[in-house]
Amino acid sequence: MAAAVNKEERVNCETCVDECSQEAINVGDYEIAVIDADKCTECGSSIEVCPSEATSPEG
């Protein structure tokens, strides 16, 4: 499963965007990070670098 962003925990630092080598994470409307499940390879890098623990495995 692709990673997911908990919108209530996010801090808009965009660390996960810079970390994703697949360019699967983008900041969409209202500065909310959005993960494209079709591009996400489930490597876990965005989860490891998230300072607010807002990124987690989906499901």
Distance bins in CASP14 RR format, pairs under 12 A and 6 or more apart:
PFRMAT RR
TARGET T0000
AUTHOR 0000-0000-0000
RMODE 2
METHOD distances of the structure
MODEL  1
1 35 0 0 0 0 0 1 0 0 0 0 0
1 37 1 0 0 1 0 0 0 0 0 0 0
1 40 0 0 0 0 1 0 0 0 0 0 0
1 41 0 0 0 0 0 1 0 0 0 0 0
1 42 1 0 0 1 0 0 0 0 0 0 0
1 44 0 0 0 0 0 1 0 0 0 0 0
1 47 0 0 0 0 0 1 0 0 0 0 0
1 56 0 0 0 0 0 1 0 0 0 0 0
1 57 1 0 0 1 0 0 0 0 0 0 0
1 58 1 0 1 0 0 0 0 0 0 0 0
1 59 1 0 1 0 0 0 0 0 0 0 0
2 20 0 0 0 0 0 1 0 0 0 0 0
2 22 0 0 0 0 0 1 0 0 0 0 0
2 24 1 0 0 1 0 0 0 0 0 0 0
2 25 0 0 0 0 1 0 0 0 0 0 0
2 34 0 0 0 0 0 1 0 0 0 0 0
2 35 1 0 1 0 0 0 0 0 0 0 0
2 36 1 0 0 1 0 0 0 0 0 0 0
2 37 1 1 0 0 0 0 0 0 0 0 0
2 38 0 0 0 0 1 0 0 0 0 0 0
2 39 0 0 0 0 1 0 0 0 0 0 0
2 40 1 1 0 0 0 0 0 0 0 0 0
2 41 0 0 0 0 1 0 0 0 0 0 0
2 42 1 0 0 1 0 0 0 0 0 0 0
2 43 0 0 0 0 0 1 0 0 0 0 0
2 44 0 0 0 0 0 1 0 0 0 0 0
2 46 0 0 0 0 1 0 0 0 0 0 0
2 47 0 0 0 0 0 1 0 0 0 0 0
2 55 0 0 0 0 0 1 0 0 0 0 0
2 56 0 0 0 0 0 1 0 0 0 0 0
2 57 0 0 0 0 1 0 0 0 0 0 0
2 58 1 0 1 0 0 0 0 0 0 0 0
2 59 0 0 0 0 1 0 0 0 0 0 0
3 16 0 0 0 0 1 0 0 0 0 0 0
3 19 0 0 0 0 0 1 0 0 0 0 0
3 20 0 0 0 0 1 0 0 0 0 0 0
3 22 0 0 0 0 0 1 0 0 0 0 0
3 24 0 0 0 0 1 0 0 0 0 0 0
3 25 0 0 0 0 1 0 0 0 0 0 0
3 33 0 0 0 0 1 0 0 0 0 0 0
3 34 0 0 0 0 0 1 0 0 0 0 0
3 35 1 0 1 0 0 0 0 0 0 0 0
3 36 0 0 0 0 0 1 0 0 0 0 0
3 37 0 0 0 0 1 0 0 0 0 0 0
3 39 0 0 0 0 0 1 0 0 0 0 0
3 40 1 0 1 0 0 0 0 0 0 0 0
3 41 0 0 0 0 1 0 0 0 0 0 0
3 42 1 0 0 1 0 0 0 0 0 0 0
3 43 0 0 0 0 1 0 0 0 0 0 0
3 44 1 0 0 1 0 0 0 0 0 0 0
3 45 0 0 0 0 1 0 0 0 0 0 0
3 46 1 0 1 0 0 0 0 0 0 0 0
3 47 1 0 1 0 0 0 0 0 0 0 0
3 48 0 0 0 0 0 1 0 0 0 0 0
3 49 0 0 0 0 0 1 0 0 0 0 0
3 50 0 0 0 0 1 0 0 0 0 0 0
3 53 0 0 0 0 0 1 0 0 0 0 0
3 54 0 0 0 0 0 1 0 0 0 0 0
3 55 1 0 1 0 0 0 0 0 0 0 0
3 56 1 0 0 1 0 0 0 0 0 0 0
3 57 1 0 0 1 0 0 0 0 0 0 0
3 58 1 0 0 1 0 0 0 0 0 0 0
3 59 0 0 0 0 0 1 0 0 0 0 0
4 10 0 0 0 0 0 1 0 0 0 0 0
4 16 0 0 0 0 0 1 0 0 0 0 0
4 24 0 0 0 0 0 1 0 0 0 0 0
4 25 0 0 0 0 0 1 0 0 0 0 0
4 32 0 0 0 0 0 1 0 0 0 0 0
4 33 0 0 0 0 1 0 0 0 0 0 0
4 34 0 0 0 0 1 0 0 0 0 0 0
4 35 1 0 0 1 0 0 0 0 0 0 0
4 36 0 0 0 0 0 1 0 0 0 0 0
4 37 0 0 0 0 1 0 0 0 0 0 0
4 40 0 0 0 0 1 0 0 0 0 0 0
4 42 0 0 0 0 0 1 0 0 0 0 0
4 44 0 0 0 0 0 1 0 0 0 0 0
4 46 0 0 0 0 1 0 0 0 0 0 0
4 47 0 0 0 0 1 0 0 0 0 0 0
4 50 0 0 0 0 0 1 0 0 0 0 0
4 54 0 0 0 0 1 0 0 0 0 0 0
4 55 1 0 0 1 0 0 0 0 0 0 0
4 56 1 0 0 1 0 0 0 0 0 0 0
4 57 1 0 0 1 0 0 0 0 0 0 0
4 58 1 1 0 0 0 0 0 0 0 0 0
4 59 1 0 0 1 0 0 0 0 0 0 0
5 11 0 0 0 0 0 1 0 0 0 0 0
5 12 0 0 0 0 0 1 0 0 0 0 0
5 13 0 0 0 0 0 1 0 0 0 0 0
5 14 0 0 0 0 0 1 0 0 0 0 0
5 15 0 0 0 0 0 1 0 0 0 0 0
5 16 1 0 0 1 0 0 0 0 0 0 0
5 17 0 0 0 0 0 1 0 0 0 0 0
5 20 0 0 0 0 0 1 0 0 0 0 0
5 24 0 0 0 0 0 1 0 0 0 0 0
5 25 0 0 0 0 1 0 0 0 0 0 0
5 26 0 0 0 0 0 1 0 0 0 0 0
5 27 0 0 0 0 0 1 0 0 0 0 0
5 28 0 0 0 0 0 1 0 0 0 0 0
5 31 0 0 0 0 0 1 0 0 0 0 0
5 32 1 0 0 1 0 0 0 0 0 0 0
5 33 1 0 1 0 0 0 0 0 0 0 0
5 34 1 0 0 1 0 0 0 0 0 0 0
5 35 1 0 0 1 0 0 0 0 0 0 0
5 36 0 0 0 0 0 1 0 0 0 0 0
5 37 0 0 0 0 0 1 0 0 0 0 0
5 40 0 0 0 0 0 1 0 0 0 0 0
5 46 0 0 0 0 1 0 0 0 0 0 0
5 47 0 0 0 0 0 1 0 0 0 0 0
5 50 0 0 0 0 1 0 0 0 0 0 0
5 52 0 0 0 0 0 1 0 0 0 0 0
5 53 0 0 0 0 0 1 0 0 0 0 0
5 54 1 0 1 0 0 0 0 0 0 0 0
5 55 1 0 1 0 0 0 0 0 0 0 0
5 56 0 0 0 0 1 0 0 0 0 0 0
5 57 0 0 0 0 0 1 0 0 0 0 0
5 58 0 0 0 0 1 0 0 0 0 0 0
6 16 0 0 0 0 0 1 0 0 0 0 0
6 32 0 0 0 0 0 1 0 0 0 0 0
6 33 0 0 0 0 0 1 0 0 0 0 0
6 35 0 0 0 0 0 1 0 0 0 0 0
6 47 0 0 0 0 0 1 0 0 0 0 0
6 50 0 0 0 0 1 0 0 0 0 0 0
6 52 0 0 0 0 1 0 0 0 0 0 0
6 53 0 0 0 0 1 0 0 0 0 0 0
6 54 1 0 1 0 0 0 0 0 0 0 0
6 55 1 0 0 1 0 0 0 0 0 0 0
6 56 1 0 0 1 0 0 0 0 0 0 0
6 57 0 0 0 0 0 1 0 0 0 0 0
6 58 0 0 0 0 0 1 0 0 0 0 0
6 59 0 0 0 0 0 1 0 0 0 0 0
7 28 0 0 0 0 0 1 0 0 0 0 0
7 29 0 0 0 0 0 1 0 0 0 0 0
7 30 0 0 0 0 1 0 0 0 0 0 0
7 31 0 0 0 0 0 1 0 0 0 0 0
7 32 1 0 1 0 0 0 0 0 0 0 0
7 33 0 0 0 0 1 0 0 0 0 0 0
7 34 0 0 0 0 1 0 0 0 0 0 0
7 35 0 0 0 0 0 1 0 0 0 0 0
7 52 0 0 0 0 0 1 0 0 0 0 0
7 54 1 0 0 1 0 0 0 0 0 0 0
7 55 0 0 0 0 0 1 0 0 0 0 0
8 32 0 0 0 0 0 1 0 0 0 0 0
8 52 0 0 0 0 1 0 0 0 0 0 0
8 53 0 0 0 0 0 1 0 0 0 0 0
8 54 1 0 0 1 0 0 0 0 0 0 0
9 32 0 0 0 0 0 1 0 0 0 0 0
9 33 0 0 0 0 0 1 0 0 0 0 0
9 50 0 0 0 0 1 0 0 0 0 0 0
9 51 0 0 0 0 0 1 0 0 0 0 0
9 52 1 0 1 0 0 0 0 0 0 0 0
9 53 1 0 0 1 0 0 0 0 0 0 0
9 54 1 1 0 0 0 0 0 0 0 0 0
9 55 0 0 0 0 1 0 0 0 0 0 0
9 56 0 0 0 0 1 0 0 0 0 0 0
10 16 0 0 0 0 1 0 0 0 0 0 0
10 17 0 0 0 0 0 1 0 0 0 0 0
10 25 0 0 0 0 0 1 0 0 0 0 0
10 27 0 0 0 0 0 1 0 0 0 0 0
10 28 0 0 0 0 0 1 0 0 0 0 0
10 30 0 0 0 0 0 1 0 0 0 0 0
10 31 0 0 0 0 1 0 0 0 0 0 0
10 32 1 0 0 1 0 0 0 0 0 0 0
10 33 1 0 0 1 0 0 0 0 0 0 0
10 34 0 0 0 0 0 1 0 0 0 0 0
10 35 0 0 0 0 0 1 0 0 0 0 0
10 46 0 0 0 0 0 1 0 0 0 0 0
10 50 0 0 0 0 1 0 0 0 0 0 0
10 51 0 0 0 0 0 1 0 0 0 0 0
10 52 1 0 0 1 0 0 0 0 0 0 0
10 53 0 0 0 0 1 0 0 0 0 0 0
10 54 1 0 1 0 0 0 0 0 0 0 0
10 55 0 0 0 0 1 0 0 0 0 0 0
10 56 0 0 0 0 0 1 0 0 0 0 0
11 31 0 0 0 0 0 1 0 0 0 0 0
11 32 0 0 0 0 0 1 0 0 0 0 0
11 33 0 0 0 0 1 0 0 0 0 0 0
11 50 0 0 0 0 1 0 0 0 0 0 0
11 51 1 0 0 1 0 0 0 0 0 0 0
11 52 1 0 1 0 0 0 0 0 0 0 0
11 53 0 0 0 0 0 1 0 0 0 0 0
11 54 1 0 0 1 0 0 0 0 0 0 0
11 55 0 0 0 0 0 1 0 0 0 0 0
12 27 1 0 0 1 0 0 0 0 0 0 0
12 28 0 0 0 0 0 1 0 0 0 0 0
12 30 0 0 0 0 1 0 0 0 0 0 0
12 31 1 0 1 0 0 0 0 0 0 0 0
12 32 0 0 0 0 1 0 0 0 0 0 0
12 33 1 0 0 1 0 0 0 0 0 0 0
12 50 0 0 0 0 0 1 0 0 0 0 0
12 51 0 0 0 0 0 1 0 0 0 0 0
12 52 0 0 0 0 1 0 0 0 0 0 0
12 54 0 0 0 0 1 0 0 0 0 0 0
13 19 0 0 0 0 0 1 0 0 0 0 0
13 25 0 0 0 0 0 1 0 0 0 0 0
13 27 0 0 0 0 0 1 0 0 0 0 0
13 31 0 0 0 0 0 1 0 0 0 0 0
13 33 0 0 0 0 1 0 0 0 0 0 0
13 46 0 0 0 0 0 1 0 0 0 0 0
13 49 0 0 0 0 1 0 0 0 0 0 0
13 50 0 0 0 0 1 0 0 0 0 0 0
13 51 1 0 0 1 0 0 0 0 0 0 0
13 52 1 0 0 1 0 0 0 0 0 0 0
13 54 0 0 0 0 1 0 0 0 0 0 0
13 55 0 0 0 0 0 1 0 0 0 0 0
14 20 0 0 0 0 0 1 0 0 0 0 0
14 25 0 0 0 0 1 0 0 0 0 0 0
14 26 0 0 0 0 1 0 0 0 0 0 0
14 27 1 0 0 1 0 0 0 0 0 0 0
14 28 0 0 0 0 0 1 0 0 0 0 0
14 31 0 0 0 0 1 0 0 0 0 0 0
14 32 0 0 0 0 0 1 0 0 0 0 0
14 33 1 0 0 1 0 0 0 0 0 0 0
14 34 0 0 0 0 0 1 0 0 0 0 0
14 46 0 0 0 0 0 1 0 0 0 0 0
14 49 0 0 0 0 0 1 0 0 0 0 0
14 50 0 0 0 0 0 1 0 0 0 0 0
14 51 0 0 0 0 0 1 0 0 0 0 0
14 52 0 0 0 0 0 1 0 0 0 0 0
14 54 0 0 0 0 0 1 0 0 0 0 0
14 55 0 0 0 0 0 1 0 0 0 0 0
15 25 0 0 0 0 1 0 0 0 0 0 0
15 27 0 0 0 0 0 1 0 0 0 0 0
15 33 0 0 0 0 1 0 0 0 0 0 0
15 45 0 0 0 0 0 1 0 0 0 0 0
15 46 0 0 0 0 1 0 0 0 0 0 0
15 47 0 0 0 0 0 1 0 0 0 0 0
15 48 0 0 0 0 0 1 0 0 0 0 0
15 49 1 0 1 0 0 0 0 0 0 0 0
15 50 1 0 0 1 0 0 0 0 0 0 0
15 51 1 0 0 1 0 0 0 0 0 0 0
15 52 0 0 0 0 1 0 0 0 0 0 0
15 53 0 0 0 0 0 1 0 0 0 0 0
15 54 0 0 0 0 0 1 0 0 0 0 0
15 55 0 0 0 0 1 0 0 0 0 0 0
16 22 0 0 0 0 0 1 0 0 0 0 0
16 23 0 0 0 0 0 1 0 0 0 0 0
16 24 0 0 0 0 1 0 0 0 0 0 0
16 25 1 0 1 0 0 0 0 0 0 0 0
16 26 0 0 0 0 0 1 0 0 0 0 0
16 27 0 0 0 0 1 0 0 0 0 0 0
16 32 0 0 0 0 0 1 0 0 0 0 0
16 33 1 0 1 0 0 0 0 0 0 0 0
16 34 0 0 0 0 0 1 0 0 0 0 0
16 35 0 0 0 0 1 0 0 0 0 0 0
16 40 0 0 0 0 0 1 0 0 0 0 0
16 43 0 0 0 0 0 1 0 0 0 0 0
16 44 0 0 0 0 1 0 0 0 0 0 0
16 45 0 0 0 0 1 0 0 0 0 0 0
16 46 1 1 0 0 0 0 0 0 0 0 0
16 47 0 0 0 0 1 0 0 0 0 0 0
16 48 0 0 0 0 1 0 0 0 0 0 0
16 49 1 0 0 1 0 0 0 0 0 0 0
16 50 1 0 1 0 0 0 0 0 0 0 0
16 51 0 0 0 0 1 0 0 0 0 0 0
16 52 0 0 0 0 0 1 0 0 0 0 0
16 53 0 0 0 0 0 1 0 0 0 0 0
16 54 0 0 0 0 1 0 0 0 0 0 0
16 55 1 0 1 0 0 0 0 0 0 0 0
16 56 0 0 0 0 0 1 0 0 0 0 0
17 23 0 0 0 0 1 0 0 0 0 0 0
17 24 0 0 0 0 1 0 0 0 0 0 0
17 25 1 0 1 0 0 0 0 0 0 0 0
17 26 1 0 0 1 0 0 0 0 0 0 0
17 27 1 0 0 1 0 0 0 0 0 0 0
17 28 0 0 0 0 0 1 0 0 0 0 0
17 31 0 0 0 0 0 1 0 0 0 0 0
17 32 0 0 0 0 0 1 0 0 0 0 0
17 33 1 0 0 1 0 0 0 0 0 0 0
17 34 0 0 0 0 1 0 0 0 0 0 0
17 35 0 0 0 0 1 0 0 0 0 0 0
17 36 0 0 0 0 0 1 0 0 0 0 0
17 45 0 0 0 0 0 1 0 0 0 0 0
17 46 0 0 0 0 1 0 0 0 0 0 0
17 49 0 0 0 0 0 1 0 0 0 0 0
17 50 0 0 0 0 0 1 0 0 0 0 0
17 55 0 0 0 0 0 1 0 0 0 0 0
18 25 0 0 0 0 1 0 0 0 0 0 0
18 26 0 0 0 0 0 1 0 0 0 0 0
18 27 0 0 0 0 0 1 0 0 0 0 0
18 33 0 0 0 0 0 1 0 0 0 0 0
18 45 0 0 0 0 0 1 0 0 0 0 0
18 46 0 0 0 0 1 0 0 0 0 0 0
18 49 0 0 0 0 1 0 0 0 0 0 0
18 50 0 0 0 0 0 1 0 0 0 0 0
19 25 1 0 0 1 0 0 0 0 0 0 0
19 33 0 0 0 0 0 1 0 0 0 0 0
19 35 0 0 0 0 0 1 0 0 0 0 0
19 43 0 0 0 0 1 0 0 0 0 0 0
19 44 0 0 0 0 1 0 0 0 0 0 0
19 45 1 0 1 0 0 0 0 0 0 0 0
19 46 1 0 1 0 0 0 0 0 0 0 0
19 47 0 0 0 0 1 0 0 0 0 0 0
19 48 1 0 0 1 0 0 0 0 0 0 0
19 49 1 0 1 0 0 0 0 0 0 0 0
19 50 0 0 0 0 1 0 0 0 0 0 0
19 51 0 0 0 0 0 1 0 0 0 0 0
19 55 0 0 0 0 1 0 0 0 0 0 0
20 26 0 0 0 0 1 0 0 0 0 0 0
20 27 0 0 0 0 0 1 0 0 0 0 0
20 33 0 0 0 0 1 0 0 0 0 0 0
20 34 0 0 0 0 0 1 0 0 0 0 0
20 35 0 0 0 0 1 0 0 0 0 0 0
20 36 0 0 0 0 1 0 0 0 0 0 0
20 39 0 0 0 0 1 0 0 0 0 0 0
20 40 0 0 0 0 1 0 0 0 0 0 0
20 41 0 0 0 0 1 0 0 0 0 0 0
20 42 0 0 0 0 0 1 0 0 0 0 0
20 43 0 0 0 0 1 0 0 0 0 0 0
20 44 0 0 0 0 1 0 0 0 0 0 0
20 45 1 0 0 1 0 0 0 0 0 0 0
20 46 1 0 1 0 0 0 0 0 0 0 0
20 47 0 0 0 0 0 1 0 0 0 0 0
20 48 0 0 0 0 0 1 0 0 0 0 0
20 49 0 0 0 0 1 0 0 0 0 0 0
20 50 0 0 0 0 0 1 0 0 0 0 0
20 55 0 0 0 0 1 0 0 0 0 0 0
21 39 0 0 0 0 0 1 0 0 0 0 0
21 40 0 0 0 0 0 1 0 0 0 0 0
21 41 0 0 0 0 1 0 0 0 0 0 0
21 43 1 0 0 1 0 0 0 0 0 0 0
21 44 0 0 0 0 0 1 0 0 0 0 0
21 45 1 0 0 1 0 0 0 0 0 0 0
21 46 0 0 0 0 0 1 0 0 0 0 0
22 35 0 0 0 0 1 0 0 0 0 0 0
22 36 0 0 0 0 1 0 0 0 0 0 0
22 37 0 0 0 0 0 1 0 0 0 0 0
22 38 0 0 0 0 1 0 0 0 0 0 0
22 39 1 0 1 0 0 0 0 0 0 0 0
22 40 1 0 0 1 0 0 0 0 0 0 0
22 41 1 0 1 0 0 0 0 0 0 0 0
22 42 0 0 0 0 1 0 0 0 0 0 0
22 43 1 0 0 1 0 0 0 0 0 0 0
22 44 0 0 0 0 0 1 0 0 0 0 0
22 45 0 0 0 0 1 0 0 0 0 0 0
22 46 0 0 0 0 1 0 0 0 0 0 0
23 34 0 0 0 0 0 1 0 0 0 0 0
23 35 0 0 0 0 0 1 0 0 0 0 0
23 36 0 0 0 0 1 0 0 0 0 0 0
23 38 0 0 0 0 0 1 0 0 0 0 0
23 39 1 0 0 1 0 0 0 0 0 0 0
23 40 0 0 0 0 0 1 0 0 0 0 0
23 41 0 0 0 0 0 1 0 0 0 0 0
23 46 0 0 0 0 0 1 0 0 0 0 0
24 33 0 0 0 0 0 1 0 0 0 0 0
24 34 0 0 0 0 1 0 0 0 0 0 0
24 35 1 0 1 0 0 0 0 0 0 0 0
24 36 1 0 1 0 0 0 0 0 0 0 0
24 37 1 0 0 1 0 0 0 0 0 0 0
24 38 0 0 0 0 1 0 0 0 0 0 0
24 39 1 1 0 0 0 0 0 0 0 0 0
24 40 1 0 1 0 0 0 0 0 0 0 0
24 41 1 0 0 1 0 0 0 0 0 0 0
24 42 0 0 0 0 1 0 0 0 0 0 0
24 43 0 0 0 0 1 0 0 0 0 0 0
24 44 0 0 0 0 0 1 0 0 0 0 0
24 45 0 0 0 0 0 1 0 0 0 0 0
24 46 0 0 0 0 1 0 0 0 0 0 0
24 55 0 0 0 0 0 1 0 0 0 0 0
25 32 0 0 0 0 0 1 0 0 0 0 0
25 33 1 0 1 0 0 0 0 0 0 0 0
25 34 1 0 0 1 0 0 0 0 0 0 0
25 35 1 0 1 0 0 0 0 0 0 0 0
25 36 1 0 0 1 0 0 0 0 0 0 0
25 37 0 0 0 0 0 1 0 0 0 0 0
25 39 0 0 0 0 1 0 0 0 0 0 0
25 40 0 0 0 0 1 0 0 0 0 0 0
25 41 0 0 0 0 0 1 0 0 0 0 0
25 43 0 0 0 0 0 1 0 0 0 0 0
25 44 0 0 0 0 0 1 0 0 0 0 0
25 45 0 0 0 0 1 0 0 0 0 0 0
25 46 1 0 0 1 0 0 0 0 0 0 0
25 47 0 0 0 0 0 1 0 0 0 0 0
25 49 0 0 0 0 0 1 0 0 0 0 0
25 50 0 0 0 0 0 1 0 0 0 0 0
25 54 0 0 0 0 0 1 0 0 0 0 0
25 55 0 0 0 0 1 0 0 0 0 0 0
26 32 0 0 0 0 1 0 0 0 0 0 0
26 33 1 0 0 1 0 0 0 0 0 0 0
26 34 1 0 1 0 0 0 0 0 0 0 0
26 35 0 0 0 0 1 0 0 0 0 0 0
26 36 1 0 0 1 0 0 0 0 0 0 0
26 39 0 0 0 0 1 0 0 0 0 0 0
26 40 0 0 0 0 0 1 0 0 0 0 0
26 46 0 0 0 0 0 1 0 0 0 0 0
27 33 1 0 1 0 0 0 0 0 0 0 0
27 34 1 0 0 1 0 0 0 0 0 0 0
27 35 0 0 0 0 0 1 0 0 0 0 0
28 34 1 0 1 0 0 0 0 0 0 0 0
28 35 0 0 0 0 0 1 0 0 0 0 0
28 36 0 0 0 0 0 1 0 0 0 0 0
32 54 0 0 0 0 0 1 0 0 0 0 0
33 46 0 0 0 0 1 0 0 0 0 0 0
33 49 0 0 0 0 0 1 0 0 0 0 0
33 50 0 0 0 0 1 0 0 0 0 0 0
33 52 0 0 0 0 0 1 0 0 0 0 0
33 54 1 0 0 1 0 0 0 0 0 0 0
33 55 1 0 0 1 0 0 0 0 0 0 0
34 40 0 0 0 0 0 1 0 0 0 0 0
34 46 0 0 0 0 0 1 0 0 0 0 0
34 55 0 0 0 0 0 1 0 0 0 0 0
35 41 0 0 0 0 0 1 0 0 0 0 0
35 42 0 0 0 0 0 1 0 0 0 0 0
35 43 0 0 0 0 0 1 0 0 0 0 0
35 44 0 0 0 0 0 1 0 0 0 0 0
35 45 0 0 0 0 0 1 0 0 0 0 0
35 46 1 0 0 1 0 0 0 0 0 0 0
35 47 0 0 0 0 0 1 0 0 0 0 0
35 50 0 0 0 0 0 1 0 0 0 0 0
35 54 0 0 0 0 0 1 0 0 0 0 0
35 55 1 0 0 1 0 0 0 0 0 0 0
35 56 0 0 0 0 0 1 0 0 0 0 0
35 57 0 0 0 0 0 1 0 0 0 0 0
35 58 0 0 0 0 1 0 0 0 0 0 0
36 46 0 0 0 0 0 1 0 0 0 0 0
37 57 0 0 0 0 0 1 0 0 0 0 0
37 58 1 0 0 1 0 0 0 0 0 0 0
37 59 0 0 0 0 0 1 0 0 0 0 0
39 46 0 0 0 0 0 1 0 0 0 0 0
40 46 0 0 0 0 1 0 0 0 0 0 0
40 47 0 0 0 0 0 1 0 0 0 0 0
40 55 0 0 0 0 0 1 0 0 0 0 0
40 57 0 0 0 0 0 1 0 0 0 0 0
40 58 0 0 0 0 1 0 0 0 0 0 0
42 56 0 0 0 0 0 1 0 0 0 0 0
42 57 1 0 0 1 0 0 0 0 0 0 0
42 58 0 0 0 0 1 0 0 0 0 0 0
42 59 0 0 0 0 0 1 0 0 0 0 0
43 49 0 0 0 0 0 1 0 0 0 0 0
43 55 0 0 0 0 0 1 0 0 0 0 0
43 57 0 0 0 0 0 1 0 0 0 0 0
44 50 0 0 0 0 1 0 0 0 0 0 0
44 55 0 0 0 0 1 0 0 0 0 0 0
44 56 0 0 0 0 1 0 0 0 0 0 0
44 57 1 0 0 1 0 0 0 0 0 0 0
44 58 0 0 0 0 0 1 0 0 0 0 0
45 55 0 0 0 0 1 0 0 0 0 0 0
46 52 0 0 0 0 0 1 0 0 0 0 0
46 53 0 0 0 0 0 1 0 0 0 0 0
46 54 0 0 0 0 1 0 0 0 0 0 0
46 55 1 0 1 0 0 0 0 0 0 0 0
46 56 0 0 0 0 1 0 0 0 0 0 0
46 57 0 0 0 0 0 1 0 0 0 0 0
46 58 0 0 0 0 0 1 0 0 0 0 0
47 53 0 0 0 0 1 0 0 0 0 0 0
47 54 0 0 0 0 1 0 0 0 0 0 0
47 55 1 0 1 0 0 0 0 0 0 0 0
47 56 1 0 0 1 0 0 0 0 0 0 0
47 57 1 0 0 1 0 0 0 0 0 0 0
47 58 0 0 0 0 0 1 0 0 0 0 0
48 55 0 0 0 0 1 0 0 0 0 0 0
48 56 0 0 0 0 0 1 0 0 0 0 0
48 57 0 0 0 0 0 1 0 0 0 0 0
49 55 0 0 0 0 1 0 0 0 0 0 0
50 56 0 0 0 0 1 0 0 0 0 0 0
50 57 0 0 0 0 0 1 0 0 0 0 0
END
